[in-house]
Amino acid sequence: MCEFEEFLFACNHSVVKKKSYCHFARNDPIHQCFGVKVLKR
């Protein structure tokens, strides 16, 4: 499960950035994450 972090701004704009890769994405040459994406706040 790749972990993502969401930044919410006062203007209702949000940015999602990758916090950490899952085991499969770390071992993939292009770091593709096909599993569940977990949003960490």
FIFI-166997 format. One line per 3 residues: number of its first residue (from 0); their letters; for each residue x, y, z of N, C-alpha, C. Coordinates in steps of 0.001 Angstrom, whole numbers, plus 500000, padded with zeros to 6 digits. Atoms other than C-alpha are relative to their C-alpha. Last residue first. Layout:
NUM> a> X:Y:Z:X:Y:Z:X:Y:Z  ... .
END
This chain:
40> rkl> 500121:498556:499723:497037:513050:507149:500944:500422:501068  499596:499686:498627:497804:509709:505536:499890:501499:500199  499820:498576:499774:495903:508648:502404:500302:500231:501468 .
37> vkv> 500430:499588:498668:496403:504991:501574:500323:501471:500177  499350:498740:499653:496557:503841:497957:499414:500496:501314  500863:499052:499304:495716:500166:497465:500801:501249:500342 .
34> gfc> 500758:500467:498838:497856:498328:494975:499103:501091:500567  501283:500515:500471:498984:499212:491459:499120:499531:501146  500776:500493:498864:501878:501462:492507:498624:499569:499494 .
31> qhi> 501443:499937:500213:504411:501909:489729:499284:499377:501184  500717:499701:498747:507966:502566:490912:498498:500179:499793  500590:498659:500171:509498:502601:487386:499134:500411:501189 .
28> pdn> 499029:499038:500554:511931:499726:488042:499439:501415:499830  500301:499771:501411:509440:497926:490365:500980:501044:499444  499262:500977:500803:510984:496780:493668:499769:500158:498502 .
25> raf> 498559:499818:499754:509923:499873:495613:500820:499075:499109  499568:498808:500730:506471:499745:493984:501488:500266:500207  499981:500300:501432:505950:496152:495142:500493:501196:499192 .
22> hcy> 498949:500974:500303:506948:496847:498765:500117:499757:498494  500263:501327:499460:504794:499981:499050:501129:499057:499556  500354:501053:500946:506247:503409:498370:499665:498709:500735 .
19> skk> 499120:501170:500027:506223:506281:500840:499463:498972:499012  499243:499992:498751:504823:509805:501220:500976:498830:500053  499678:501348:499535:503584:510387:497676:500887:500084:501230 .
16> kvv> 498621:500415:500259:502166:513869:497268:500234:498620:500585  499722:501331:499464:498548:515015:496935:501417:499607:499591  498877:500625:500690:497863:518738:496525:500260:498665:500675 .
13> shn> 499307:501084:499299:494584:520394:497483:501081:499405:499102  499099:500723:500896:492988:523719:496592:500690:498903:500806  500605:501277:500393:490033:524812:498740:500825:499233:498968 .
10> caf> 500769:499701:501215:491402:528425:498925:499311:498754:499439  501179:499205:499637:492486:527839:502545:499117:500297:498786  499750:498572:499846:494877:525085:501408:498696:500733:500284 .
7> lfe> 501186:499198:500276:494626:521325:501908:500307:501462:500298  499879:498659:499442:497782:519198:501651:498779:500799:499567  500797:498974:500667:497208:515494:501111:500154:501316:500741 .
4> efe> 500279:498935:499057:499844:512880:501977:499263:501094:499238  500018:498660:500559:500066:509572:500153:499648:500994:501086  500590:498987:499128:501024:506103:501315:500137:501370:499351 .
1> cm> 499259:498746:500051:501568:503247:498896:499276:501032:500852  500837:498832:500000:500000:500000:500000:500888:501238:500000 .
END
